[in-house]
């Protein structure tokens, strides 16, 4: 395949901020040109695209040309129509809550936070006499730079980066510019980024990005999902359903109990995710505090670093190279993958139940299921959920396998990979929301459930042979196998068989009362008590799930 772009211009200074929103202040996306009033856009003026595909054989060749001439050309600015990732395009509305934390904007914001907090920390170390304690006014000024950090500020950092070609150094220079007008801080500008390697700043920023994204966006959505499935369990606790093992009729259960299983499984994995501690290092170029100890040999820098990292709400990792080892990230992502796998299992089961007619889907006026078959109401939400969860797991698996590996004291491969940590969370979030949307459309078809049970009297072979064993009837399994295996079994045939058994009158009476609808064991109680099961898993940190 040959692709050419002639007479086209793609500027280097394009906008990287499709997903860049100020924390806590989600904004409507605007193109970058409207943010900074520059001409830094994706522009293909007078562009002509030729996509040539050739299929060859001994006898013939076929050539197809797709041409967009200059008369049909247009400006390609970063928007939901031109974004390369569907997360930033088609699905933006469903995942934009992650943008304040997982975007380039979020990374710059948390770098600014770490740099400022480190300067404040230095001002509190008595031995660092060159940075005296700041006045309340100076502290308020620095905190204001964090609290008031805006899109324009992020753009200014990117403008500086175009000169420095170094993203972390650009943050340092940005802060120096911002603080020149504050007399106290202006005297200690060179203590911004003091004794730091870029990864001291970056690893803490990435940990804070993940911590905030999980706490503010992912966990609440996971919680809503578990709650919705809990409600399904309780609402349908007494609705009998034919089980299927190996795809074949098996001992009955209730619809609610089968939903309760997923609620408990998801809750268990969510708890495992919440136990992962986001970690950070702050030990300099190769993890030994080399520069720190030369400048201030009498300071216990490992202790200072630990105090600083934990003050940010992170766990401290004392044994590192230039980078934090990223093992906690692997733990986090693998735990999310397990959660996602359980939800994929749920999606597929619901898909199957819809196919069997156990659920109907509430239709919405104007929606179309198939472009050619007007009658179709497809389970698209669960299919969308499954697909996005699979894509998320692929991304998260790669991150989990790659990030803990770095040559010697550090190579740069993790840097570019870490810029993609939002993708796996974004596709996961989309999967959760799609499943929630699908759940909201489900309507139980009790008549269809009952119909299948009425056709499956053979499932009573299990309790009958079990009671026969209790009372010493010889060859109970073999007798029921002869009666039921591969044969149509009716209510009348089952009762006739029971009547012929040599059993105590009470035992025989109990068996005669059994139906496929009533033979559900403890399923009803298990479904009704799903709340307590979820709460036991969560222990002292009980979430609001199912309340």
C-alpha positions as semicolon CSV with decimal commas, in nm:
position;residue;x (nm);y (nm);z (nm)
1;X;0,000;0,000;0,000
2;X;0,133;0,343;-0,097
3;X;0,015;0,663;0,068
4;X;0,136;1,013;-0,029
5;X;0,052;1,359;0,090
6;X;0,152;1,630;-0,156
7;X;0,155;2,005;-0,088
8;X;0,049;1,941;0,269
9;X;0,162;2,120;0,584
10;X;0,151;1,964;0,929
11;X;0,283;2,213;1,183
12;X;0,503;2,088;1,468
13;X;0,335;2,325;1,710
14;X;0,008;2,142;1,704
15;X;-0,228;2,120;1,998
16;X;-0,169;1,833;2,241
17;X;-0,457;1,932;2,460
18;X;-0,769;1,759;2,335
19;X;-0,815;1,598;2,675
20;X;-0,671;1,884;2,876
21;X;-0,920;2,021;3,122
22;X;-0,861;2,204;3,447
23;X;-0,910;1,976;3,749
24;X;-1,258;2,018;3,889
25;X;-1,356;2,254;3,609
26;X;-1,458;2,048;3,308
27;X;-1,482;2,275;3,010
28;X;-1,634;2,239;2,667
29;X;-1,356;2,144;2,429
30;X;-1,234;2,418;2,204
31;X;-0,973;2,390;1,932
32;X;-0,627;2,496;2,033
33;X;-0,632;2,791;1,795
34;X;-0,916;2,945;1,992
35;X;-0,725;2,896;2,317
36;X;-0,405;3,075;2,226
37;X;-0,507;3,274;1,917
38;X;-0,225;3,129;1,712
39;X;-0,221;2,950;1,379
40;X;-0,079;2,632;1,527
41;X;-0,331;2,392;1,376
42;X;-0,337;2,068;1,188
43;X;-0,360;2,227;0,843
44;X;-0,364;2,044;0,514
45;X;-0,417;2,333;0,269
46;X;-0,430;2,244;-0,097
47;X;-0,361;1,885;0,003
48;X;-0,409;1,596;-0,233
49;X;-0,426;1,246;-0,090
50;X;-0,365;0,939;-0,301
51;X;-0,426;0,597;-0,149
52;X;-0,319;0,330;-0,392
53;X;-0,379;-0,038;-0,333
54;X;-0,257;-0,296;-0,584
55;X;-0,358;-0,661;-0,599
56;X;-0,146;-0,872;-0,830
57;X;-0,158;-1,225;-0,965
58;X;-0,014;-1,404;-1,269
59;X;-0,309;-1,300;-1,480
60;X;-0,419;-0,956;-1,368
61;X;-0,370;-0,660;-1,137
62;X;-0,624;-0,426;-0,979
63;X;-0,551;-0,070;-0,874
64;X;-0,783;0,144;-0,665
65;X;-0,723;0,515;-0,614
66;X;-0,891;0,729;-0,350
67;X;-0,836;1,094;-0,427
68;X;-0,919;1,402;-0,225
69;X;-0,836;1,689;-0,455
70;X;-0,733;2,036;-0,352
71;X;-1,083;2,159;-0,437
72;X;-1,224;1,940;-0,159
73;X;-0,950;2,000;0,094
74;X;-1,018;2,155;0,432
75;X;-0,838;2,251;0,749
76;X;-0,791;1,964;0,991
77;X;-0,797;2,106;1,341
78;X;-0,791;1,887;1,647
79;X;-1,153;1,807;1,727
80;X;-1,379;1,514;1,804
81;X;-1,395;1,449;1,429
82;X;-1,020;1,453;1,363
83;X;-0,890;1,291;1,683
84;X;-0,692;0,973;1,616
85;X;-0,826;0,801;1,927
86;X;-1,202;0,739;1,958
87;X;-1,166;0,822;2,327
88;X;-1,090;1,180;2,225
89;X;-1,345;1,170;1,946
90;X;-1,659;0,960;1,932
91;X;-1,654;0,866;2,301
92;X;-1,523;1,194;2,443
93;X;-1,845;1,274;2,625
94;X;-1,826;0,949;2,822
95;X;-1,460;0,966;2,924
96;X;-1,389;1,338;2,960
97;X;-1,406;1,314;3,340
98;X;-1,060;1,156;3,323
99;X;-0,913;1,449;3,130
100;X;-0,819;1,671;3,427
101;X;-0,599;1,391;3,558
102;X;-0,481;1,171;3,272
103;X;-0,413;1,429;2,999
104;X;-0,104;1,632;2,911
105;X;-0,267;1,913;3,102
106;X;-0,300;1,690;3,406
107;X;0,066;1,588;3,386
108;X;0,180;1,951;3,370
109;X;-0,052;2,046;3,656
110;X;0,084;1,778;3,888
111;X;0,444;1,862;3,790
112;X;0,376;2,221;3,895
113;X;0,226;2,096;4,221
114;X;0,528;1,878;4,302
115;X;0,782;2,152;4,221
116;X;0,603;2,403;4,443
117;X;0,553;2,159;4,729
118;X;0,924;2,073;4,719
119;X;1,023;2,440;4,747
120;X;0,788;2,473;5,044
121;X;0,945;2,163;5,199
122;X;1,294;2,310;5,161
123;X;1,179;2,623;5,342
124;X;1,090;2,409;5,643
125;X;1,432;2,240;5,674
126;X;1,639;2,441;5,930
127;X;1,972;2,342;5,776
128;X;1,874;2,491;5,439
129;X;1,931;2,847;5,561
130;X;1,934;2,980;5,207
131;X;1,559;2,917;5,188
132;X;1,410;3,076;5,498
133;X;1,057;3,001;5,613
134;X;0,809;3,173;5,388
135;X;0,559;3,422;5,518
136;X;0,189;3,343;5,504
137;X;0,168;3,576;5,205
138;X;0,441;3,390;5,015
139;X;0,292;3,051;5,098
140;X;-0,047;3,174;4,983
141;X;0,107;3,297;4,658
142;X;0,262;2,958;4,587
143;X;-0,057;2,773;4,676
144;X;-0,243;3,009;4,445
145;X;-0,027;2,898;4,155
146;X;-0,149;2,543;4,217
147;X;-0,514;2,623;4,285
148;X;-0,540;2,870;4,000
149;X;-0,346;2,670;3,742
150;X;-0,530;2,719;3,414
151;X;-0,531;2,607;3,054
152;X;-0,346;2,927;2,964
153;X;-0,077;2,837;3,217
154;X;-0,038;2,494;3,060
155;X;-0,011;2,651;2,716
156;X;0,260;2,883;2,847
157;X;0,456;2,581;2,970
158;X;0,425;2,422;2,627
159;X;0,545;2,745;2,469
160;X;0,857;2,737;2,687
161;X;0,906;2,370;2,603
162;X;0,929;2,455;2,234
163;X;1,248;2,642;2,321
164;X;1,393;2,409;2,585
165;X;1,282;2,083;2,417
166;X;1,254;1,954;2,774
167;X;0,912;1,930;2,935
168;X;1,015;1,923;3,302
169;X;1,265;2,208;3,263
170;X;0,987;2,408;3,101
171;X;0,785;2,375;3,421
172;X;1,080;2,501;3,626
173;X;1,125;2,804;3,399
174;X;0,751;2,872;3,405
175;X;0,752;2,883;3,786
176;X;1,055;3,111;3,794
177;X;0,878;3,352;3,563
178;X;0,563;3,340;3,774
179;X;0,751;3,404;4,098
180;X;0,978;3,690;3,990
181;X;0,721;3,940;4,112
182;X;0,697;3,791;4,463
183;X;0,989;3,940;4,666
184;X;1,048;3,648;4,904
185;X;1,029;3,377;4,642
186;X;1,228;3,578;4,390
187;X;1,531;3,550;4,620
188;X;1,528;3,168;4,606
189;X;1,426;3,097;4,249
190;X;1,722;2,860;4,197
191;X;1,583;2,632;4,463
192;X;1,302;2,533;4,233
193;X;1,393;2,179;4,121
194;X;1,674;2,169;4,379
195;X;1,876;1,843;4,363
196;X;1,603;1,688;4,149
197;X;1,623;1,472;3,843
198;X;1,328;1,499;3,608
199;X;1,200;1,163;3,724
200;X;1,177;1,285;4,082
201;X;0,909;1,520;3,954
202;X;0,758;1,290;3,694
203;X;0,713;0,980;3,907
204;X;0,526;1,174;4,173
205;X;0,315;1,346;3,910
206;X;0,222;1,014;3,750
207;X;0,136;0,861;4,087
208;X;-0,085;1,159;4,172
209;X;-0,251;1,142;3,831
210;X;-0,340;0,778;3,889
211;X;-0,445;0,835;4,249
212;X;-0,682;1,118;4,159
213;X;-0,820;0,944;3,851
214;X;-0,894;0,628;4,046
215;X;-1,041;0,812;4,345
216;X;-1,244;1,075;4,160
217;X;-1,356;0,885;3,849
218;X;-1,287;0,512;3,833
219;X;-1,391;0,400;4,181
220;X;-1,721;0,594;4,180
221;X;-1,812;0,442;3,843
222;X;-1,712;0,092;3,955
223;X;-1,923;0,145;4,266
224;X;-2,226;0,247;4,057
225;X;-2,182;-0,062;3,844
226;X;-2,164;-0,296;4,143
227;X;-2,465;-0,122;4,297
228;X;-2,666;-0,163;3,977
229;X;-2,588;-0,535;3,964
230;X;-2,675;-0,568;4,335
231;X;-3,011;-0,412;4,263
232;X;-3,063;-0,661;3,981
233;X;-2,984;-0,942;4,224
234;X;-3,229;-0,829;4,489
235;X;-3,508;-0,736;4,247
236;X;-3,492;-1,078;4,081
237;X;-3,401;-1,287;4,385
238;X;-3,713;-1,506;4,356
239;X;-3,734;-1,536;3,977
240;X;-3,647;-1,897;3,894
241;X;-3,424;-1,966;3,595
242;X;-3,297;-2,276;3,425
243;X;-2,922;-2,307;3,469
244;X;-2,701;-2,417;3,184
245;X;-2,375;-2,603;3,224
246;X;-2,189;-2,687;2,905
247;X;-2,480;-2,508;2,737
248;X;-2,724;-2,780;2,849
249;X;-3,012;-2,763;3,101
250;X;-2,892;-2,799;3,460
251;X;-3,028;-2,758;3,813
252;X;-3,240;-2,440;3,838
253;X;-3,121;-2,123;4,004
254;X;-3,267;-1,775;4,029
255;X;-3,186;-1,483;3,805
256;X;-3,105;-1,274;4,111
257;X;-2,853;-1,520;4,251
258;X;-2,663;-1,529;3,921
259;X;-2,643;-1,148;3,928
260;X;-2,531;-1,157;4,291
261;X;-2,229;-1,366;4,192
262;X;-2,105;-1,087;3,965
263;X;-2,168;-0,818;4,226
264;X;-1,960;-1,006;4,482
265;X;-1,682;-1,089;4,235
266;X;-1,656;-0,730;4,115
267;X;-1,663;-0,599;4,471
268;X;-1,380;-0,832;4,568
269;X;-1,162;-0,712;4,281
270;X;-1,248;-0,350;4,345
271;X;-1,125;-0,396;4,699
272;X;-0,801;-0,544;4,566
273;X;-0,756;-0,243;4,338
274;X;-0,812;-0,004;4,628
275;X;-0,539;-0,179;4,829
276;X;-0,270;-0,093;4,574
277;X;-0,051;0,182;4,715
278;X;0,060;0,450;4,472
279;X;0,433;0,486;4,531
280;X;0,690;0,757;4,480
281;X;1,064;0,820;4,498
282;X;1,261;1,141;4,547
283;X;1,623;1,027;4,563
284;X;1,794;1,212;4,281
285;X;1,970;1,104;3,964
286;X;2,037;0,738;4,050
287;X;1,853;0,693;4,380
288;X;2,145;0,768;4,618
289;X;2,093;1,136;4,708
290;X;2,438;1,207;4,562
291;X;2,390;1,578;4,492
292;X;2,186;1,633;4,808
293;X;2,464;1,503;5,034
294;X;2,734;1,709;4,865
295;X;2,534;2,030;4,904
296;X;2,407;1,959;5,258
297;X;2,597;1,661;5,406
298;X;2,443;1,692;5,752
299;X;2,082;1,651;5,644
300;X;1,909;1,312;5,660
301;X;1,789;1,327;5,301
302;X;1,626;0,981;5,290
303;X;1,407;1,086;5,583
304;X;1,327;1,420;5,418
305;X;1,236;1,240;5,095
306;X;1,008;1,001;5,276
307;X;0,834;1,284;5,460
308;X;0,789;1,471;5,134
309;X;0,650;1,178;4,936
310;X;0,409;1,073;5,210
311;X;0,294;1,434;5,254
312;X;0,152;1,403;4,902
313;X;-0,056;1,103;5,002
314;X;0,177;0,850;4,838
315;X;0,374;0,554;4,972
316;X;0,752;0,594;4,979
317;X;0,982;0,367;4,780
318;X;1,339;0,396;4,921
319;X;1,510;0,148;4,687
320;X;1,515;0,293;4,338
321;X;1,737;0,391;4,046
322;X;1,674;0,712;3,857
323;X;1,312;0,605;3,822
324;X;1,053;0,465;4,054
325;X;1,035;0,096;3,965
326;X;0,669;0,106;3,852
327;X;0,593;-0,227;4,020
328;X;0,289;-0,073;4,189
329;X;0,159;0,031;3,847
330;X;0,182;-0,328;3,728
331;X;-0,010;-0,441;4,039
332;X;-0,275;-0,175;3,979
333;X;-0,321;-0,256;3,612
334;X;-0,335;-0,631;3,665
335;X;-0,602;-0,578;3,932
336;X;-0,804;-0,361;3,692
337;X;-0,765;-0,631;3,425
338;X;-0,916;-0,887;3,663
339;X;-1,207;-0,653;3,735
340;X;-1,254;-0,601;3,362
341;X;-1,244;-0,975;3,293
342;X;-1,525;-1,034;3,541
343;X;-1,729;-0,763;3,373
344;X;-1,663;-0,919;3,032
345;X;-1,801;-1,243;3,177
346;X;-2,108;-1,050;3,292
347;X;-2,149;-0,883;2,951
348;X;-2,136;-1,218;2,774
349;X;-2,382;-1,380;3,013
350;X;-2,631;-1,095;2,975
351;X;-2,581;-1,110;2,597
352;X;-2,669;-1,480;2,614
353;X;-2,974;-1,425;2,832
354;X;-3,099;-1,161;2,588
355;X;-3,046;-1,411;2,306
356;X;-3,253;-1,668;2,498
357;X;-3,528;-1,412;2,548
358;X;-3,485;-1,395;2,926
359;X;-3,438;-1,020;2,899
360;X;-3,613;-0,774;2,673
361;X;-3,447;-0,441;2,595
362;X;-3,641;-0,119;2,635
363;X;-3,638;0,058;2,303
364;X;-3,580;0,428;2,247
365;X;-3,767;0,627;1,986
366;X;-3,554;0,700;1,683
367;X;-3,286;0,439;1,752
368;X;-3,199;0,187;1,481
369;X;-3,073;-0,166;1,547
370;X;-2,982;-0,269;1,195
371;X;-2,942;-0,075;0,873
372;X;-3,127;-0,345;0,681
373;X;-3,334;-0,544;0,935
374;X;-3,587;-0,305;1,093
375;X;-3,695;-0,551;1,364
376;X;-3,352;-0,576;1,532
377;X;-3,293;-0,459;1,889
378;X;-2,931;-0,553;1,940
379;X;-2,748;-0,581;2,276
380;X;-2,508;-0,309;2,161
381;X;-2,429;-0,170;2,506
382;X;-2,296;-0,502;2,632
383;X;-2,108;-0,560;2,308
384;X;-1,956;-0,212;2,331
385;X;-1,863;-0,280;2,692
386;X;-1,699;-0,611;2,607
387;X;-1,504;-0,462;2,319
388;X;-1,373;-0,167;2,514
389;X;-1,281;-0,379;2,813
390;X;-1,083;-0,606;2,582
391;X;-0,902;-0,304;2,437
392;X;-0,838;-0,172;2,788
393;X;-0,693;-0,506;2,898
394;X;-0,461;-0,512;2,599
395;X;-0,328;-0,165;2,686
396;X;-0,301;-0,239;3,057
397;X;-0,127;-0,571;2,995
398;X;0,144;-0,401;2,790
399;X;0,191;-0,133;3,055
400;X;0,214;-0,397;3,327
401;X;0,476;-0,594;3,137
402;X;0,684;-0,304;3,010
403;X;0,697;-0,045;3,288
404;X;0,882;-0,256;3,551
405;X;1,165;-0,311;3,302
406;X;1,437;-0,047;3,251
407;X;1,799;-0,094;3,145
408;X;2,052;-0,045;3,427
409;X;1,976;0,273;3,620
410;X;1,730;0,397;3,358
411;X;1,645;0,411;2,990
412;X;1,388;0,634;2,822
413;X;1,146;0,368;2,701
414;X;0,917;0,415;2,999
415;X;0,881;0,787;2,926
416;X;0,688;0,753;2,603
417;X;0,491;0,457;2,738
418;X;0,382;0,651;3,047
419;X;0,221;0,907;2,821
420;X;-0,033;0,638;2,737
421;X;-0,151;0,549;3,087
422;X;-0,482;0,721;3,027
423;X;-0,586;0,494;2,741
424;X;-0,639;0,179;2,945
425;X;-0,839;0,367;3,206
426;X;-1,038;0,545;2,936
427;X;-1,145;0,226;2,762
428;X;-1,220;0,068;3,102
429;X;-1,438;0,363;3,200
430;X;-1,618;0,344;2,867
431;X;-1,677;-0,027;2,923
432;X;-1,824;0,036;3,270
433;X;-2,054;0,311;3,146
434;X;-2,172;0,104;2,850
435;X;-2,258;-0,186;3,081
436;X;-2,447;0,052;3,309
437;X;-2,637;0,190;3,013
438;X;-2,725;-0,161;2,902
439;X;-2,843;-0,260;3,250
440;X;-3,076;0,038;3,249
441;X;-3,250;-0,095;2,936
442;X;-3,310;-0,450;3,061
443;X;-3,658;-0,582;3,133
444;X;-3,702;-0,937;3,267
445;X;-3,921;-1,163;3,055
446;X;-4,064;-1,392;3,323
447;X;-4,287;-1,578;3,077
448;X;-3,987;-1,689;2,874
449;X;-3,798;-1,798;3,185
450;X;-4,099;-1,999;3,300
451;X;-4,140;-2,157;2,957
452;X;-3,789;-2,304;2,966
453;X;-3,837;-2,440;3,317
454;X;-4,165;-2,608;3,222
455;X;-3,983;-2,796;2,948
456;X;-3,704;-2,920;3,175
457;X;-3,855;-3,163;3,426
458;X;-3,549;-3,383;3,379
459;X;-3,356;-3,148;3,608
460;X;-3,540;-3,309;3,903
461;X;-3,340;-3,626;3,848
462;X;-3,071;-3,480;4,074
463;X;-3,281;-3,431;4,392
464;X;-3,468;-3,759;4,340
465;X;-3,152;-3,972;4,318
466;X;-3,002;-3,782;4,612
467;X;-3,302;-3,865;4,834
468;X;-3,291;-4,225;4,711
469;X;-2,928;-4,245;4,828
470;X;-3,025;-4,118;5,173
471;X;-3,281;-4,394;5,220
472;X;-3,070;-4,674;5,080
473;X;-3,250;-4,732;4,751
474;X;-3,006;-4,932;4,533
475;X;-2,854;-4,784;4,217
476;X;-3,031;-4,447;4,239
477;X;-2,806;-4,271;3,989
478;X;-2,834;-4,547;3,735
479;X;-3,213;-4,563;3,761
480;X;-3,249;-4,188;3,705
481;X;-3,000;-4,202;3,421
482;X;-3,213;-4,467;3,253
483;X;-3,524;-4,253;3,303
484;X;-3,392;-3,919;3,186
485;X;-3,073;-3,930;2,979
486;X;-3,141;-3,827;2,621
487;X;-3,517;-3,859;2,665
488;X;-3,804;-3,614;2,688
489;X;-3,920;-3,608;3,048
490;X;-4,262;-3,479;3,149
491;X;-4,415;-3,385;3,480
492;X;-4,632;-3,692;3,470
493;X;-4,342;-3,927;3,400
494;X;-4,138;-3,787;3,691
495;X;-4,427;-3,821;3,934
496;X;-4,501;-4,171;3,819
497;X;-4,140;-4,264;3,888
498;X;-4,155;-4,109;4,237
499;X;-4,476;-4,296;4,319
500;X;-4,301;-4,624;4,246
501;X;-4,013;-4,562;4,488
502;X;-3,984;-4,734;4,825
503;X;-3,942;-4,420;5,033
504;X;-4,087;-4,291;5,359
505;X;-4,423;-4,123;5,304
506;X;-4,295;-3,778;5,405
507;X;-3,991;-3,797;5,177
508;X;-4,205;-3,909;4,887
509;X;-4,452;-3,626;4,955
510;X;-4,172;-3,368;4,950
511;X;-4,043;-3,500;4,618
512;X;-4,394;-3,488;4,469
513;X;-4,412;-3,116;4,554
514;X;-4,091;-3,035;4,371
515;X;-4,108;-2,850;4,040
516;X;-3,833;-2,700;3,822
517;X;-3,952;-2,360;3,949
518;X;-3,919;-2,449;4,318
519;X;-3,600;-2,654;4,299
520;X;-3,364;-2,358;4,349
521;X;-3,194;-2,448;4,677
522;X;-3,058;-2,147;4,867
523;X;-3,050;-1,924;4,559
524;X;-3,322;-1,685;4,680
525;X;-3,152;-1,623;5,013
526;X;-2,811;-1,580;4,850
527;X;-2,952;-1,313;4,621
528;X;-3,139;-1,131;4,896
529;X;-2,831;-1,112;5,120
530;X;-2,589;-0,987;4,854
531;X;-2,549;-0,657;5,041
532;X;-2,396;-0,824;5,343
533;X;-2,168;-1,033;5,123
534;X;-2,035;-0,720;4,953
535;X;-1,993;-0,544;5,286
536;X;-1,801;-0,836;5,435
537;X;-1,557;-0,818;5,144
538;X;-1,505;-0,447;5,192
539;X;-1,465;-0,487;5,567
540;X;-1,396;-0,167;5,755
541;X;-1,380;0,027;5,428
542;X;-1,737;-0,050;5,331
543;X;-1,835;0,137;5,017
544;X;-2,183;0,271;4,962
545;X;-2,246;-0,016;4,723
546;X;-2,594;-0,170;4,736
547;X;-2,724;0,065;5,003
